[in-house]
Amino acid sequence: MITLCSERLSGKNTNHTFSFLLYTLYFLKLFTIHLKMKINSLVENTSAVGMPVEHGLSLYIQLDNGRNILFDMGQRRLFAENAERLGLAIADIDMAIISHGHYDHGGGLRAFLEINDKAKVYIHNDAFQPHYSLKEDGLKYIGIDKDLQDNPRLIACGSMTRLDDNMTLFADVNGKCYCPQGNRLLFGPSETQNDSFSHEQNLIIDENDNTILFAGCAHKGIINIMRKAEEVIGKTPTHVFAGMHLAKGNDDNTFISNLAHELMNYDNCSFYTMHCTGTEQYKQLRDIMGNQIEYLSCGEIAEI
């Protein structure tokens, strides 16, 4: 095609200037580069590429419009250290989101506020309530630092928050379809009350004909969250990035198999899982779902 343009423009044509403009415009349209969204895993329980890891989650999302979103922050400062290892700057983050009020997702908040001096942090109203986990040696506090809840850069969210024309946060997910069995070990706001996960929120991004859903641990159940996402935006996600909280629930093979087949009903959706799903549980999902599901470990990058 470039050769053809050269030949045509080399001829003696009274409309030479006009033809040149037409071919130039065609050439530019033909070779326009559409940037892809990149999802960089900064914190995850495992790493296939030798990065330092911890129990937690943090994703550095690079939109094709140049904006950078941080989804969760891990336990402490590892998200920032691993960002540097990947050539990414936390100072360049334009907006941050904490998916729910557990330390392995919002524990890095203090470090983020120190490193980044501009971005607002969107967090649910109930995220700073007390949260507990029942361990072998008793009940342990797993909440986030309450001293930070009055920071002016924090934006308290409720049922739904429109971040812009293409991004929406939503909470208040209902339904009992395949809720993680490990939820029975989680409590709050009192030590005797099972957690309702009212503090859990999820992110939807619409970009380049893709609808991407991000869920931190999917305590409300990934199927229920996807159904709520469809209600919020009126269409089905094309991609899902989510922990599914299967690792600690002793979920049996039947539960995981049934969940996999339910996920496969979304045949035009690609799934990326991580963190609390568990590697063995992922393998069971993968055996059934095949290439429809992938595991995103620390240091890996997904492009959409």
KEKOL-382005 format. One line per 4 residues: number of its first residue (from 0); their letters; for each residue x, y, z of C-alpha. Coordinates in nm, 2 decimals. Example, Ala and Ser with C-alpha at 12.3 -4.5 7.8 and 13.67 -1.06 7.14 Angstrom:
0	AS	1.23,-0.45,0.78  1.37,-0.11,0.71
This chain:
0	MITL	0.00,0.00,0.00  0.29,0.24,0.07  0.44,0.16,-0.26  0.11,0.22,-0.44
4	CSER	0.09,0.56,-0.27  0.44,0.65,-0.38  0.36,0.55,-0.74  0.04,0.75,-0.75
8	LSGK	0.19,1.06,-0.60  0.49,1.05,-0.84  0.26,1.11,-1.14  0.19,1.45,-1.29
12	NTNH	-0.15,1.53,-1.16  -0.31,1.87,-1.15  -0.47,1.77,-0.82  -0.14,1.67,-0.68
16	TFSF	-0.18,1.86,-0.35  -0.53,1.73,-0.29  -0.42,1.37,-0.37  -0.13,1.40,-0.14
20	LLYT	-0.35,1.50,0.14  -0.59,1.22,0.08  -0.32,0.96,0.08  -0.16,1.11,0.38
24	LYFL	-0.48,1.09,0.58  -0.54,0.73,0.46  -0.18,0.64,0.56  -0.22,0.79,0.91
28	KLFT	-0.56,0.61,0.96  -0.41,0.28,0.84  -0.12,0.30,1.08  -0.29,0.46,1.38
32	IHLK	-0.16,0.28,1.69  -0.43,0.18,1.94  -0.27,0.15,2.28  -0.38,-0.13,2.50
36	MKIN	-0.48,-0.12,2.86  -0.21,-0.28,3.07  -0.28,-0.44,3.41  0.05,-0.48,3.61
40	SLVE	0.05,-0.70,3.91  0.24,-0.53,4.19  0.14,-0.75,4.48  0.01,-1.10,4.47
44	NTSA	0.08,-1.42,4.68  0.30,-1.58,4.41  0.53,-1.48,4.13  0.62,-1.67,3.82
48	VGMP	0.89,-1.41,3.74  1.08,-1.40,4.07  0.94,-1.08,4.22  0.91,-1.04,4.60
52	VEHG	0.57,-1.14,4.72  0.33,-1.11,5.01  -0.03,-1.22,5.08  -0.22,-0.94,4.92
56	LSLY	-0.32,-0.76,4.60  -0.22,-0.45,4.41  -0.28,-0.38,4.04  -0.14,-0.09,3.85
60	IQLD	-0.38,-0.02,3.57  -0.26,0.19,3.27  -0.54,0.31,3.05  -0.50,0.39,2.69
64	NGRN	-0.58,0.75,2.75  -0.26,0.79,2.96  -0.43,0.78,3.31  -0.30,0.54,3.58
68	ILFD	-0.52,0.37,3.83  -0.41,0.18,4.14  -0.65,-0.09,4.25  -0.56,-0.20,4.61
72	MGQR	-0.22,-0.15,4.78  -0.12,-0.48,4.95  -0.01,-0.49,5.31  0.26,-0.23,5.34
76	RLFA	0.51,-0.08,5.09  0.58,-0.37,4.86  0.34,-0.24,4.60  0.57,0.07,4.56
80	ENAE	0.89,-0.13,4.56  0.77,-0.37,4.30  0.63,-0.08,4.09  0.99,0.06,4.08
84	RLGL	1.12,-0.28,3.98  0.88,-0.28,3.69  0.97,0.08,3.59  0.64,0.22,3.71
88	AIAD	0.60,0.53,3.94  0.35,0.54,4.22  0.38,0.92,4.20  0.22,0.90,3.85
92	IDMA	-0.10,0.74,3.98  -0.40,0.96,3.91  -0.66,0.77,4.11  -0.65,0.50,4.37
96	IISH	-0.92,0.25,4.48  -0.93,0.02,4.79  -1.17,-0.27,4.72  -1.25,-0.35,5.09
100	GHYD	-1.13,-0.29,5.44  -0.89,-0.58,5.49  -0.52,-0.52,5.56  -0.39,-0.71,5.26
104	HGGG	-0.57,-0.47,5.02  -0.56,-0.14,5.21  -0.26,-0.18,5.44  -0.04,0.02,5.20
108	LRAF	-0.26,0.33,5.23  -0.02,0.52,5.45  0.27,0.45,5.21  0.06,0.55,4.91
112	LEIN	-0.03,0.89,5.06  0.34,0.96,5.14  0.46,0.87,4.80  0.18,1.01,4.59
116	DKAK	0.07,1.37,4.67  -0.21,1.42,4.42  -0.44,1.12,4.37  -0.77,1.08,4.55
120	VYIH	-0.83,0.75,4.71  -1.18,0.60,4.67  -1.28,0.37,4.97  -1.62,0.25,5.09
124	NDAF	-1.79,0.42,5.39  -1.77,0.10,5.59  -1.41,0.01,5.51  -1.26,0.15,5.84
128	QPHY	-1.50,-0.05,6.06  -1.33,-0.33,6.26  -1.27,-0.66,6.07  -1.15,-0.99,6.21
132	SLKE	-1.04,-1.33,6.09  -1.07,-1.65,6.29  -0.73,-1.82,6.29  -0.62,-2.15,6.46
136	DGLK	-0.50,-1.94,6.76  -0.81,-1.72,6.78  -0.96,-1.41,6.64  -0.72,-1.17,6.47
140	YIGI	-0.78,-0.81,6.37  -0.74,-0.77,5.99  -0.87,-0.41,5.94  -0.69,-0.11,5.80
144	DKDL	-0.54,0.19,5.99  -0.82,0.39,6.14  -0.59,0.69,6.19  -0.61,0.75,5.81
148	QDNP	-0.99,0.77,5.78  -1.01,1.15,5.81  -0.74,1.22,5.55  -0.88,1.48,5.31
152	RLIA	-0.77,1.29,5.00  -1.00,1.00,5.09  -1.34,0.99,4.91  -1.60,0.78,5.10
156	CGSM	-1.81,0.58,4.86  -2.15,0.42,4.89  -2.37,0.20,4.67  -2.24,0.35,4.35
160	TRLD	-1.99,0.61,4.25  -1.94,0.74,3.90  -1.57,0.82,3.87  -1.61,0.95,3.51
164	DNMT	-1.80,0.86,3.19  -1.61,0.53,3.16  -1.54,0.42,3.52  -1.79,0.32,3.79
168	LFAD	-1.75,0.18,4.15  -2.04,-0.02,4.29  -2.12,-0.20,4.61  -2.44,-0.35,4.77
172	VNGK	-2.41,-0.68,4.58  -2.69,-0.92,4.67  -2.74,-1.29,4.59  -2.62,-1.62,4.74
176	CYCP	-2.48,-1.78,4.42  -2.15,-1.95,4.50  -2.05,-1.73,4.78  -1.71,-1.83,4.92
180	QGNR	-1.73,-2.08,5.20  -1.43,-1.91,5.37  -1.65,-1.61,5.45  -1.76,-1.80,5.76
184	LLFG	-1.42,-1.73,5.92  -1.45,-1.35,5.88  -1.62,-1.12,6.12  -1.70,-0.75,6.17
188	PSET	-1.78,-0.49,6.28  -1.82,-0.69,6.60  -1.61,-0.99,6.70  -1.93,-1.21,6.71
192	QNDS	-2.09,-1.09,6.39  -2.02,-1.26,6.06  -1.90,-1.00,5.81  -2.17,-0.88,5.56
196	FSHE	-1.90,-0.73,5.33  -2.09,-0.41,5.30  -1.74,-0.25,5.27  -1.66,-0.44,4.95
200	QNLI	-1.67,-0.24,4.62  -1.59,-0.33,4.27  -1.46,-0.13,3.97  -1.59,-0.13,3.61
204	IDEN	-1.39,0.03,3.33  -1.53,0.08,2.97  -1.26,0.12,2.72  -1.21,0.03,2.35
208	DNTI	-1.53,-0.18,2.33  -1.41,-0.37,2.64  -1.59,-0.38,2.97  -1.34,-0.48,3.24
212	LFAG	-1.45,-0.57,3.60  -1.21,-0.56,3.89  -1.30,-0.73,4.22  -1.05,-0.76,4.51
216	CAHK	-1.16,-1.08,4.68  -1.52,-1.12,4.55  -1.64,-1.20,4.91  -1.99,-1.14,4.78
220	GIIN	-1.94,-1.41,4.52  -1.80,-1.35,4.17  -2.12,-1.46,4.00  -2.33,-1.22,4.21
224	IMRK	-2.08,-0.94,4.14  -2.10,-1.00,3.77  -2.48,-0.99,3.78  -2.47,-0.67,3.97
228	AEEV	-2.22,-0.53,3.71  -2.46,-0.61,3.44  -2.74,-0.42,3.62  -2.51,-0.12,3.67
232	IGKT	-2.38,-0.08,3.31  -2.64,-0.27,3.11  -2.40,-0.52,2.96  -2.18,-0.82,3.04
236	PTHV	-1.81,-0.77,3.13  -1.57,-0.88,2.86  -1.29,-0.93,3.11  -1.28,-1.00,3.48
240	FAGM	-0.98,-0.95,3.72  -1.06,-1.10,4.06  -0.95,-1.30,4.35  -1.23,-1.55,4.43
244	HLAK	-1.16,-1.63,4.80  -1.14,-2.01,4.74  -0.81,-2.08,4.90  -0.92,-2.07,5.27
248	GNDD	-1.27,-2.21,5.25  -1.19,-2.57,5.20  -1.43,-2.55,4.91  -1.48,-2.90,4.77
252	NTFI	-1.42,-3.01,4.42  -1.80,-3.01,4.35  -1.83,-2.64,4.45  -1.53,-2.54,4.24
256	SNLA	-1.65,-2.74,3.94  -2.00,-2.59,3.96  -1.85,-2.24,3.99  -1.63,-2.31,3.68
260	HELM	-1.93,-2.42,3.47  -2.13,-2.11,3.59  -1.84,-1.89,3.48  -1.82,-2.06,3.15
264	NYDN	-2.18,-1.95,3.08  -2.01,-1.61,3.02  -1.86,-1.75,2.70  -1.74,-1.41,2.57
268	CSFY	-1.57,-1.32,2.89  -1.20,-1.38,2.98  -1.11,-1.43,3.35  -0.78,-1.34,3.52
272	TMHC	-0.76,-1.46,3.88  -0.51,-1.43,4.16  -0.45,-1.39,4.53  -0.71,-1.55,4.75
276	TGTE	-0.84,-1.79,4.47  -0.54,-2.01,4.55  -0.31,-2.18,4.30  -0.45,-2.53,4.35
280	QYKQ	-0.81,-2.40,4.32  -0.70,-2.21,4.01  -0.57,-2.54,3.86  -0.91,-2.70,3.92
284	LRDI	-1.08,-2.40,3.75  -0.84,-2.41,3.46  -0.89,-2.79,3.40  -1.25,-2.72,3.34
288	MGNQ	-1.24,-2.37,3.18  -0.93,-2.40,2.98  -0.79,-2.08,2.82  -1.09,-1.88,2.94
292	IEYL	-0.92,-1.83,3.27  -0.56,-1.73,3.34  -0.36,-1.67,3.66  -0.19,-1.32,3.70
296	SCGE	0.10,-1.35,3.94  0.32,-1.07,4.09  0.53,-0.90,3.82  0.32,-1.02,3.53
300	IAEI	0.13,-0.79,3.29  -0.20,-0.85,3.11  -0.28,-0.64,2.80  -0.63,-0.59,2.67
